[in-house]
C-alpha cells in the first residue's frame, strides 16, 4: 500500500493512550477512536470520560462510544469511515462482523509473549508465576481470544522486585513502539504472520484476577508470597488478615532466615520494622494498607500502631 492506511483505534484506559499517542507521533492516519461510554464516578458520581476519549478530544480525533458493539448503527458508522485497519489496545472483545471487515483486518497489542499468558491479566500472572521475562505481542484478531497469528514481539525482562504497576508502565511504552513498527511492516508487506499453533510450549494462562487469587497463604515459601504481592501491586493488592483486620500489602522483601514463629505471625518492634512469618522465612513489609486506612510506608504506620494486649 503506497498511502498510509486509514486506522480506527479502539481502547479505553491509560495503557492504550501510549499506543494512540505513538501512532500520532508517527504521523499515522487515525480517522477515529472507539472507546467505552462515559460512566459515573468520583465525587458526585458525575460522568467520567475514558483516558482514550480525553486524549482523542485533545487531538481532534472523532470519537465513537457504542453501548453495544453488535448494533447495526455502530457497524454502519465504522463502514462510513472506510478504515483499512483497526487497532485494539485494552478494549472489549469484538464481534466478528466488526473485527473482520477492514481490508487489512484488526490487530491487537497484548501484554505477553503469545501464546503464553492469553487472557485478561497477563502482566499480573507473569509476575505471580515468577517469570524472569515477558513481553508484548502484536497479532491479528480471529475467533478465539488471543489466538490470532503473531505479527511482531518484543521481550521485556522482569527484575526480582518489579511490581505489576512497574511492568505495566514499561509495557505500555514498549507496546506502543511495537505497534508503530507493526503497522509500518504491514503497510510495506515486510511482516510474515506466524500461526500460534506452530509454537510448541506448555501454555500458561492469564485469567481475570478474583478476590480469592489475592489471598496470601502464609504456609507457602517466601519467594512465592513475594511474587504474589508484587504481581498484585498496586491493584488490586494482595490481602491477608493481621490481628483480625483485613490488610493489603504492596511492596515487600524476603528475609531469608528460618522463621521461629508460626506461619502468618505478625512480628514488629513497633518502630522500624514489621515482618510476617511464612514456611521458610519472613516477608518484610515495606508498605501497608491497614483496614480503614490509606496505603503508607510501614514506618509511618508503626508510629500510630499499638500492639493489642
Number of C-alpha atoms within 10 A of each C-alpha: 8 6 8 15 21 19 24 24 28 25 24 24 16 17 20 23 24 21 27 26 17 18 21 13 10 13 11 18 15 22 17 21 24 23 25 22 17 14 12 12 11 9 6 7 9 11 12 14 17 19 17 27 26 15 18 22 12 9 11 10 14 14 20 17 15 15 12 11 16 14 10 10 12 17 15 10 11 19 13 9 13 15 22 16 22 29 26 25 26 19 17 13 11 17 12 12 11 17 20 18 18 19 12 18 17 24 25 22 25 26 31 27 21 25 23 21 23 20 18 18 16 25 25 29 25 26 28 21 13 17 14 12 14 23 24 23 24 30 26 24 24 18 12 7 12 23 17 22 21 23 22 20 22 17 14 17 12 19 13 15 16 16 24 26 17 16 22 15 13 13 24 22 17 20 26 23 17 22 28 19 17 21 23 17 15 17 16 12 10 10 16 12 15 15 15 16 11 9 11 8 9 8 10 16 16 17 14 12 14 9 10 9 12 18 17 20 16 21 14 14 17 23 21 16 24 26 25 28 29 27 31 27 20 17 12 16 22 25 21 17 15 15 10 8 11 13 19 26 24 25 24 19 20 17 17 13 10 12 16 12 15 13 18 20 17 16 15 15 10 16 14 12 14 20 22 22 25 24 17 19 22 31 25 22 20 17 19 22 19 17 14 9 10 10 17 15 14 20 18 14 20 18 11 10 11 8 11 5 3
